[in-house]
Amino acid sequence: MESSRLVGGRLLRRGYTTGSCAAAAAGAAAWMLLNQAARDRYPLVTPKGIELRLKVENPQFSVDKASCAVRKDESDDPDVTKGIAVYAELTRRESGVFIEGGKGVGRVTRPGLDQPVGNAAINSTPRMMIQKECEAVARESGYTGGFSVLVSIPQGEELASRTFNPKAGIIGGISVLGTTGIVEPMSEAAYADSLRVEMHQLFAVGKRELLITVGNFAEAFARDHLLLSMESQVKCSNFIGAAFSSAVETGFKKALLIGHIGKLVKLGIGIFNTHSSHGDGRMETLISCALSAGGELPLLRAIADCVSTDAALDRLREAGLLDKTMGILGQRIEENLNRYAGSSIEAAFVCFAKTSSKPAASTEKQGEVAAQSSNAAHVMEGFRL
């Protein structure tokens, strides 16, 4: 793996996720179980296509089971899970790969998360990675049976109190996460510097309208659903405020922000760094908007019990208040965005939700739009293909 990348003139280390740790530990344990030998490294290709060779710790095996750990590296973006050991213990079964959570892995107790209620909080991508590694080792070893995989994180229960897991309904430990398998360095100052460099480069080639996306999902939504040109795009991650500050400083005339409601709802109460460490407030914001839209106490309580913004939108839709509530939220986001960005740039946003029902505000090409600013359509014209 390329262990670092240049961000704003600083060399910052990449890391790997708890999902990568679990997959590598499971693969190594499977190999030890089938080959009855220890190993000190395990090769893993992440969903992002990056090759890792991860150190295997505490290898133990017998004819009946094998276990080992892989320690998490959080890169230059400190996190409570940095340095924790993720264990996998494997036993044989007739077929398939059955994955369960042990000590320190949280248990889902409320709906609306990646896993159903009752499951261990091991998300879909890590589960896929674990299964892939176990099946690959079985093929290489000529084994036609399956595996039971128990993932545990000894420090998980202690660390969970320092995360948002209890509030989200994940009890007894932390989650095994990761969609790419890689943790990118996310220093705010360094990321802001990187944004400035990207914006200056775009400005230098004549771009005056900027498309700001909040991560990979927003990029895909802008490209595939809104059919926008990506020539003037920058990714801001959680650093929405830094992105607009840099856009103003660089001299852009228009900026369109695209993001999922789980992030952009925080702009409704003026939070412009949407990382969870800077606060949550998602449900509180939606409750306030629903109250202004005429929502009654049972609805407000139902929203408070939701663990995701998408689930909260379903409650609003059932109550017939989705459109009105999203309109109020949109006004608040637009006011805060304009206040933050100032009058020297025309700022707009499109906020989407991953819902399967009728969207709050939609057009033929914007089937998942939750809320948008009144001048978004005008600003978007600068990005049409």
Sequence and secondary structure as in RCSB ss.txt:
>XXXX:A:sequence
MESSRLVGGRLLRRGYTTGSCAAAAAGAAAWMLLNQAARDRYPLVTPKGIELRLKVENPQFSVDKASCAVRKDES
DDPDVTKGIAVYAELTRRESGVFIEGGKGVGRVTRPGLDQPVGNAAINSTPRMMIQKECEAVARESGYTGGFSVL
VSIPQGEELASRTFNPKAGIIGGISVLGTTGIVEPMSEAAYADSLRVEMHQLFAVGKRELLITVGNFAEAFARDH
LLLSMESQVKCSNFIGAAFSSAVETGFKKALLIGHIGKLVKLGIGIFNTHSSHGDGRMETLISCALSAGGELPLL
RAIADCVSTDAALDRLREAGLLDKTMGILGQRIEENLNRYAGSSIEAAFVCFAKTSSKPAASTEKQGEVAAQSSN
AAHVMEGFRL
>XXXX:A:secstr
   EEEETTEEEE EE HHHHHHHHHHHHHHHHHH    SEEEEE TTS EEEEE EEEEE SSEEEEEEE B T
TS  TTTT EEEEEEEEESSSEEEEE TEE EE SSSSSS TTSBSB HHHHHHHHHHHHHHHHHHT  SEEEEE
EE TTHHHHHTTSSHHHHTEESEE B  SSSEE    HHHHHHHHHHHHHHHHHTT  EEEEE HHHHHHHHHHT
S B  TTEEE TTBHHHHHHHHHHHT SEEEEEEEHHHHGGGGGT  B SGGG   HHHHHHHHHHHTT  HHHH
HHHHT SSHHHHHHHHHHTT HHHHHHHHHHHHHHHHHHHH TTSEEEEEEE   SS  SS  TT TTEEEE TT
HHHHHGGGB 
